[in-house]
Amino acid sequence: MEYKIKDLIEIKESIKKLSDLSENEKKSLVESIEMLWLNSGVQKKKTDVKIPNNSQENISRIRQLLAAAWSEDFKD
């Protein structure tokens, strides 16, 4: 199979773009995890700690944190 230089350049740019997007997602996830840890630190300091009733509440909270982090990324 013979590729043209233009095709190879497009493939290279596509791979680079996906790599950049992956790096951004990884950074967002790390920041979201950090926010979750910070939130848990605040919760520990409270005298009235709200413990989620089930795993669905935990999943919802993680999704909220991720959405907030991604929203901040898209503002830039």
N, C-alpha and C positions, 0 to 999 in steps of 0.2 A: 504494500500500500504506500503510495507516494503522497507526502504532505507538501503543501506549499508553505513558503516562509510566512505568509499572512496567517494561515491556519495555525501554525505553530506559535506565532506571537499571540494570537487570540486565546489559544489554550493556556499559554503561560500567564497571560493577564487574568484569565478566569481563575486559575489555580491561586494566583497571588491574592485576588479579591476574596476568594473563599477563605484563604488563610487569614487575611485581615479580619474578616467577619468572625471567624472562629476565635481569634485573639480577643476581639471586643466582647464576645459572649462569655469567654473565660474570665475576663476582667470583671464583667457584670456579676457573674456568679460568685466570684471571690468577694466582691464588695457586698453582695447580698448576704453571704454567709457571715461576713464581719458584722453587718448590721444585725443579723439574728443573734450573734454572740453579745453584741452591745445591748440589745433589747433584753436578753436573758439576764445580763448583769444588772440592769435596771430593775427587772422583775424580782431578782434576789434581794435587792435592797428594800423593796416594799414589804410592809408588814402583812398586807392582804394580797397574797399571790394568787393570780387567776390561773388555775391549772386547766388546760383543755380537756374536755370530756372524752374526746375520741381523736383518732388519727386524722379524721377529715378536717377538724379545726386546725391541726398542725399544718396540714397540706395547704389549707386556705391561707394561713398566715405566711407561709413561705412564698406562695404565689403573690400575695400582696407586696411582700418585700421585693421580690424579683421585678414585679411590674413597676414599682416605684423607682427602682434602680435603673431599669431600662428607659423609663420615662425621662429621667435625668440625663441619660446618655443622649437621647434623641433631641434634647433641648439645645445641645451644643452645635 
